[in-house]
Amino acid sequence: MKIKHIPVLKVEVIDYLNLDNGKIIVDGTLGLGGHSEAILKKIGRGGKLIGLDKDIDNLESAKLRLGEGRKNVYLFNKGFEDLIEVLSNLKIKKADGVLLDLGLSSVHVDSSEKGFSFRAEGPLDMRFNRSDIESMTAADLLNSYSEKELMRVLKYYAEEKKFVQISRKIVEIRKIKLFRSTKDLKDIIEIFYPQQRNNHHHLARIFQSIRIEVNNELEVLKKGLDQAFQALRKGGRMVVISYHSLEDRIVKNYFREKFRACICPSQKIICDCGKKRELKILTKKPVIPNNEEIFQNPRSRSAKLRAIEKI
């Protein structure tokens, strides 16, 4: 089955990465290779593309799309938080550009066996790296987290108003029957948001919050941003696309901290902290998809792109 895949903000990504023939570019979230395909056309045979993804299925699909066996394409079953290690193994000191698209690929959303979506029944998995058999699944989380821990996840990651009631109901239900499928979780949410009331927004946010916790996404993002910035040469660019307010806040604050030139107390007249500005912010406000792109690809509607240049 051919999976439809539309890379988000593709034109803007290519523009902000400032691509030329011969450049070394990292796609830290390879997915199905949509962005990478466009990048390869710009950097030519003289350039190098390094692609990382935790999902082995994504890697196999990307290999087919990008052309298996190309000498200037290097694909790894790794997360972007391991970028420095990957570049070191390739004996590459610095990259000219890094892309991080933090959204789910189409194969994750559409594949019921991965358990990311409430739209199709499947096992409650939600792990990006399913080859790690010892890692926690969504079912493990729902069946083992305390009521307090569940409330934290739903309150902060889903920004769910009924986080107390839903958490209590999860604990109550699992005493009778353990959570195993996406339908089990969907049924609980629909107790509080009945199907006839257009409950897709609540379902999507709660499923997303469980996924964020299962994959430790926010901590991974913090580490990954640091790795990506370290990997950039001076004049190199980083482009990040986020889809969740907490992700975007982390990205924005990281860039702001690197942009600050002084961290001395405000009462100090002369700066002696020694901190220098490390980057130039290329997007004063996040770039968002236009109406045409949202119409063609509804999953892009919450995307926010931020870009910087290392100085």
C-alpha positions, 0 to 999 in steps of 0.5 A: 500500500502506497502511503500519501505523504506531504512534507509540511512547509516544504518551500519554507524549509528549503528557503530557510536552510539556504541550500546550495550544491555541496552542503552537508545537511542533517534531517534529524526527523527523516520520516518518509523522506519528503523534506530530504527528497527536496533537500537532495535536489538542492545540494546535488551529488557534491552534498551530503544528506544525513537522515535520522529516524527511530522508526525502522519502518520509516527508514525503509520507506525513506530508502526507497524514496531517496534512492537506496545506494546513493553515495551521498546519503547516510541513513541511521536508526537513531534519534536526533538527540544522538546527532553528535555521535552520528556525525563523529562516526561519519568523521564529519566535524560540522553540518551546514544545516539541520532540520527537525520536523517534530510531527508524526509521519503519515505512516505513524498516524495511519498505521493502526498497529502503532497505536498513535491514532484514535481513528483506527483500533490497534494496540496501545503502543505509541513508541517511536522505537518499537524495537526497544522491547523494554521501553514503556508502551502507552498501555503500560503507562495507562495500566501503571501510572498513579492517579497523580501521574496521570493528572500531570500528563493530561494537565500539562501535555494535553492542557485538558480541563477535565484532567482530574475526572479522566485520570480517576476514571482510568484508574477505576476502569483498569481495576476491572479491565486493563487497557490494551487497545486504542479503543479502550482509551477512546471509550474513556474519553468519550464518557466525558466528550460524547461522540455527537459533540465533535470530540476529535479535538479532545481525543487528539490532544489526549492521545498526543499527551500520552505519546509525549510521555511515552517517548519522553519527547520534551526532554529529548527535544531539549537535548536534541536542540543542543546537539543540533546547535553544536553540530552546526558550523558558523553560518549554518542554519537550523530549522525546527517545525513544532506542532504543540505549544510546549514544544514551540515554547522550548524551541523559542526559549532555547533560541532566545537564550542563545541570542542573549548577549549578556546575562549580568544582573540588571543593576550592573553598569558594565557587563563582565559575564563574557557571554556572547550572542551565538545566533541570529534569529531568522523568524521573528514570529513563527512561520505557519502554513497558508490556507492552501497548504492547510486545505491540501494537508489538514495535519499541517494546521498546527505547524510552527516553523522557527529558524536561526543562523549560527554566528 
